[in-house]
Every structure is written in C-alpha cells, then in structure tokens.
C-alpha cells in the first residue's frame, strides 16, 4: 500500500481509546494510516477522504477500507453522518456530579472552553422561575442563552435566569463565565446547588445550535444554584449525549437487614 498524506505540526488532541493495531492485516494497516491522518492533519469536525478516494490512494479493496473505518467509528474516533460522509469526532467528556463552572470543568480536562452568548435580556420572572429563585412573579430577572464549546466542538446549549436585584449591570458584563463574574464583580460566591438530570430528544432549535440531528439524544441538567441561603441561578443545560457522560459515586443508605 502507498499513501501520501504528509505530516503537519498539529498538536495531538485527546481522543477516545482506539482498537489495538495488528499490522499483519491490511485492515489494521489502513486503520493505522487513518489514525495517523487524524492525529497529524485533521481536527474535530473535519471529514476524512471518501471510501473511493481511499481505495485509489491506498491500493486496497473497498471492503478493507470500510472495515477499517468501522473500527474507528466503533472506537468513537470517527462518526458517520448520513448522506454527508465520515467525520472526526470532537472531545468526549466524562463528568462527575459536582458544582463547578463549565469553563473550569473543560480546562481541568485539558480542553479549551469557549462560550457564545446567543441572547441576553431582562424580563419578568414567570411562576416557575420565581418559585426557583424565591422571588415574586413578575420581578425582573436576567435571561442568558449560551452555546458552550470545547476545542471548538459544540457541547451544550444553556439557558439561565438570574435575579436582577442581585446583579445590577450584569448585561454590561462579560457573560462567558458567570460564576467568575459573580465572584469578582459582585462578591457572590457559589456555595451549593440542587440538580436533576434527565434524557430528552433534541428539537429543531436545539439541533441547529448544537449541530446535531433532530431527535438526537440529549442529557439535560436542571440546576438551582445558591450563594449561602440565596438562590442566584436557575439554569437548564442540554448536553450532547455523544459528547458527555456522567459519573457518580454511590453508597448504601443504612445497613441492609439480614
């Protein structure tokens, strides 16, 4: 087999564990070539060459190419998009249930976080928001809608509500990492939170923002965050289920009766 992919000085990103290589088979050799291409030339979201192009360039059968690609899809390194092609996957994050900001969590995992503020405005609190934030219905709250990314890959779509009385002038602040803003600009430090997790399918709006198919699985986290005895945040985050997993330590309650 011959190949001419070249080598670039692109830093290698974290990728899911891959199948072991067995250089005695053409399938493994093609898989190894694809891995080299992914590590040195491609970034998350880039398409790999088509099966036909790989057959021509590598001098192997289409069956061999297809099997090698399937190995990397099964390992989470590549993902197929129906009708479009096969793409390099983005970062995959294992998270433990703890109270921290998205930005800090991504940095702790060696990823580069970024936030796109989709909208930010003041509006009257409806009954659900007022109940969660312990304020009267109709009181002003700041609604912030954001897209959270890691290494340029969309990870979560988030909508949060914050009492205007606690954060005057918040709309004029940088809204990328709100917990840091609360601490540095308002002296409000997050101390606790209550969170629920559920599964949901992406609607058209969520799918468009996250760059996924409609009805793709989402992991939804709803959180009420406190600073001391004050409720300061009601937020809902829709995480891509193919990019985010939750881990938790569980212990028995009480002693099992014999």
C-alpha positions in Angstrom: 0.0 0.0 0.0 1.1 3.5 -0.7 -0.1 6.7 0.9 0.9 10.4 0.7 -0.9 12.2 3.5 2.1 14.3 4.6 2.7 15.3 8.2 1.7 18.5 9.9 2.8 20.0 13.2 -0.7 20.0 14.7 -0.7 19.1 18.4 -2.4 15.8 19.1 -5.7 16.2 21.0 -7.2 13.7 23.4 -9.2 11.0 21.6 -11.2 8.0 22.8 -9.3 4.7 23.2 -8.8 3.0 19.9 -8.7 -0.6 19.0 -5.2 -2.2 19.1 -3.4 -2.4 15.8 -2.4 -5.7 14.3 0.0 -4.8 11.5 -0.3 -8.3 9.9 -3.6 -7.4 8.2 -4.4 -4.9 5.5 -7.4 -3.8 7.6 -5.1 -2.9 10.5 -2.7 -1.1 8.2 -5.4 1.0 6.8 -6.7 1.8 10.3 -3.2 2.8 11.3 -2.9 5.1 8.3 -6.2 6.7 9.1 -5.2 7.2 12.7 -2.0 8.9 11.5 -4.1 11.2 9.2 -6.4 12.1 12.1 -3.6 12.8 14.5 -1.4 14.9 12.2 -3.7 16.7 9.7 -7.3 16.7 10.8 -9.3 18.4 13.5 -12.6 17.6 15.2 -15.4 18.1 12.6 -13.2 17.5 9.6 -14.2 14.9 7.0 -11.9 12.1 6.1 -11.4 11.2 2.4 -14.2 9.2 0.8 -14.1 5.5 0.6 -13.5 5.7 -3.1 -10.6 8.1 -2.7 -9.0 5.9 0.0 -9.3 2.8 -2.3 -7.4 4.6 -5.0 -4.8 6.2 -2.8 -4.1 3.1 -0.7 -4.5 0.4 -3.3 -6.8 -1.8 -1.2 -10.4 -3.0 -1.6 -13.4 -1.0 -0.6 -14.3 -3.8 1.9 -11.0 -3.3 3.6 -11.4 0.5 3.8 -15.0 0.1 5.1 -13.9 -2.3 7.8 -11.0 0.0 9.0 -13.4 3.0 9.1 -16.0 0.9 11.0 -13.3 0.0 13.6 -12.7 3.7 14.2 -16.4 4.5 14.3 -16.9 1.8 16.9 -14.0 3.3 18.9 -15.5 6.7 18.9 -12.7 8.3 16.8 -14.9 8.8 13.7 -18.7 9.4 13.3 -20.8 8.8 10.2 -23.3 11.5 9.2 -26.0 10.0 6.9 -25.8 11.4 3.4 -22.7 13.6 4.1 -19.7 11.4 5.0 -17.5 10.4 7.9 -16.0 12.9 10.3 -13.5 13.2 13.1 -15.3 13.3 16.4 -14.9 16.1 18.9 -13.9 15.8 22.5 -15.7 13.4 24.8 -16.1 14.4 28.4 -16.6 12.3 31.5 -18.1 14.4 34.2 -18.7 13.8 37.9 -21.7 15.4 39.5 -20.2 18.4 41.3 -20.7 22.1 41.4 -18.3 23.9 39.1 -18.5 26.1 36.0 -18.4 24.6 32.5 -15.3 26.6 31.7 -13.4 25.3 34.7 -14.5 21.7 34.1 -13.3 21.8 30.5 -10.0 23.3 31.4 -9.5 20.7 34.1 -9.7 18.1 31.3 -7.2 19.8 29.0 -9.8 21.2 26.7 -10.2 24.8 25.6 -13.6 26.1 26.6 -15.4 28.9 24.7 -18.9 30.5 25.1 -21.1 32.1 22.5 -23.7 34.4 24.1 -26.8 33.8 21.9 -29.0 36.3 23.7 -29.1 38.2 27.0 -32.0 40.3 28.2 -34.0 41.4 31.2 -37.6 40.1 31.5 -40.2 39.5 34.2 -40.0 36.2 36.1 -42.7 33.7 35.3 -44.2 31.5 38.0 -41.6 28.6 37.6 -38.6 31.0 37.6 -39.9 33.0 40.5 -40.5 29.8 42.6 -37.0 28.5 41.9 -35.3 31.8 42.7 -37.5 32.6 45.7 -38.8 35.9 44.3 -42.2 37.3 43.5 -43.6 36.5 40.0 -43.1 39.4 37.7 -39.9 40.6 39.4 -37.1 41.3 36.8 -34.6 38.6 36.0 -31.8 38.4 33.5 -32.2 35.6 31.0 -28.9 34.4 29.3 -28.8 31.9 26.4 -25.4 30.5 25.6 -23.7 27.9 23.5 -20.8 26.1 25.3 -18.0 24.6 23.3 -14.8 22.6 24.0 -11.9 22.6 21.5 -14.4 24.3 19.1 -16.9 21.4 19.3 -20.5 22.3 20.5 -21.0 20.6 23.8 -24.1 22.2 25.5 -26.9 24.7 24.9 -27.8 26.6 28.1 -30.5 28.9 29.3 -30.1 30.6 32.7 -32.1 33.0 34.9 -30.5 35.4 37.4 -32.2 37.9 39.8 -31.7 41.4 38.5 -31.7 42.8 42.1 -28.6 40.7 42.9 -26.6 41.6 39.8 -27.2 45.2 38.7 -25.5 45.9 35.4 -24.9 42.3 34.6 -25.9 42.8 31.0 -22.9 45.1 30.5 -20.5 42.4 31.9 -18.7 39.6 30.1 -21.1 36.7 30.2 -18.8 33.8 29.2 -18.1 32.5 32.7 -20.8 33.8 35.0 -19.6 32.2 38.3 -16.3 34.1 37.9 -18.2 37.4 37.2 -20.4 36.9 40.2 -17.4 36.3 42.5 -15.1 39.1 41.1 -17.7 41.8 40.3 -20.4 41.2 42.9 -18.7 39.3 45.7 -21.3 36.5 45.3 -19.6 33.1 45.6 -21.5 29.9 44.7 -21.7 27.5 47.7 -24.3 24.8 46.8 -26.8 23.7 44.3 -29.6 21.2 43.6 -29.5 19.4 40.2 -31.7 17.0 38.3 -30.7 15.0 35.2 -33.0 13.6 32.6 -32.9 12.4 29.0 -34.5 14.2 26.1 -34.5 14.3 22.3 -33.3 17.4 20.5 -35.9 19.6 19.0 -35.2 21.6 15.8 -33.9 24.7 17.7 -31.5 22.7 19.9 -30.3 20.5 17.0 -29.5 23.6 14.9 -27.5 25.2 17.7 -25.6 22.1 18.7 -25.0 20.9 15.1 -26.7 17.6 15.6 -29.7 15.7 14.0 -33.2 16.5 15.2 -34.3 14.0 17.8 -30.6 13.1 18.7 -30.2 12.2 22.4 -29.5 14.9 24.9 -28.5 14.8 28.5 -30.5 17.6 30.3 -29.3 19.1 33.6 -31.6 21.5 35.5 -29.9 23.3 38.4 -30.8 25.8 41.1 -27.6 27.3 42.5 -27.2 29.1 45.8 -24.8 31.5 47.4 -25.3 30.9 51.1 -29.1 31.0 51.6 -29.8 33.0 48.4 -30.9 31.3 45.2 -28.9 33.0 42.5 -29.4 30.9 39.4 -31.9 28.7 37.6 -30.4 27.0 34.6 -31.1 24.3 32.1 -28.3 22.8 30.1 -28.8 20.5 27.1 -25.6 18.4 26.6 -24.9 16.3 23.6 -25.2 12.7 24.7 -22.5 11.6 22.3 -20.0 14.1 24.0 -20.9 14.0 27.6 -21.2 11.2 30.2 -21.9 11.5 34.0 -20.1 9.5 36.7 -21.2 9.4 40.3 -20.1 7.6 43.4 -22.9 5.8 45.1 -23.0 4.4 48.7 -25.7 2.4 50.5 -28.1 4.2 52.9 -28.3 2.4 56.2 -27.5 -1.2 56.8 -29.2 -3.9 54.9 -31.3 -6.1 57.1 -30.5 -9.8 57.1 
